[in-house]
Amino acid sequence: MLVLSLVGMPWASWAQAPSPPSTQSLSQDGVTLKVTPMPRVPGAATWDFKVVLETHSQALVDDLTRTATLVTDDGRSLKPTAWSGSGPGGHHREGVLHFAMPEPQPGAFELRISRAGESKARVFRWTR
């Protein structure tokens, strides 16, 4: 017979924090986009997403504050409040898209990025 003692064991050790959403990558028309949701920080005003654009065939002139949209599972659509990163041009750009913190926290969300010359937005989806 096996007897386990749970006395003095903190309950927190039983609960596992959800793993942060992973980086997703989509390549189309010679341009690769990689998006990583950053962990939500309690009390923060923004929810941030790291974005990397890479190509060897064209200048990257996307204005992601105009072409990106964060959509939550309850139907809210949010436009970025700012972009902190490299400016237009070149073959490699990276930075952080900032969105107003959605409350309540969505269970699932997607980041849609439209690009000039592409017929459909690129869609990155995560479930928390």
Backbone hydrogen bonds, N-H to C=O, Kabsch-Sander energy under -0.5 kcal/mol:
donor,donor_aa,acceptor,acceptor_aa,energy
3,V,1,M,-0.5
6,L,4,L,-0.6
9,M,6,L,-1.7
13,S,10,P,-1.3
14,W,11,W,-2.0
15,A,11,W,-1.1
24,Q,35,V,-2.4
26,L,33,L,-2.4
28,Q,31,V,-2.2
31,V,28,Q,-2.2
32,T,54,E,-2.9
33,L,26,L,-2.7
34,K,52,V,-2.5
35,V,24,Q,-2.7
36,T,50,K,-2.5
38,M,48,D,-2.9
44,A,41,V,-2.4
47,W,99,F,-2.7
49,F,97,L,-2.3
50,K,36,T,-2.8
51,V,95,G,-2.8
52,V,34,K,-2.5
53,L,93,R,-3.0
54,E,32,T,-2.3
55,T,91,H,-2.1
56,H,30,G,-0.6
60,L,90,G,-2.4
61,V,59,A,-1.0
64,L,62,D,-0.8
66,R,63,D,-2.1
67,T,63,D,-1.5
68,A,64,L,-1.5
69,T,112,R,-2.2
70,L,78,L,-3.0
71,V,69,T,-0.5
71,V,110,E,-3.0
72,T,76,R,-2.4
73,D,108,A,-1.9
75,G,72,T,-2.1
78,L,70,L,-3.0
81,T,98,H,-3.3
82,A,98,H,-1.2
84,S,96,V,-2.6
85,G,83,W,-0.6
86,S,94,E,-2.1
89,G,60,L,-3.5
93,R,53,L,-2.5
95,G,51,V,-2.1
96,V,84,S,-2.4
97,L,49,F,-2.9
98,H,82,A,-2.7
99,F,47,W,-2.1
101,M,45,A,-1.9
109,F,126,W,-2.4
110,E,71,V,-2.5
111,L,124,F,-2.5
112,R,69,T,-3.0
112,R,110,E,-0.5
113,I,122,R,-2.7
114,S,67,T,-2.4
118,E,115,R,-2.1
122,R,113,I,-3.1
124,F,111,L,-2.4
126,W,109,F,-2.7
128,R,107,G,-3.5
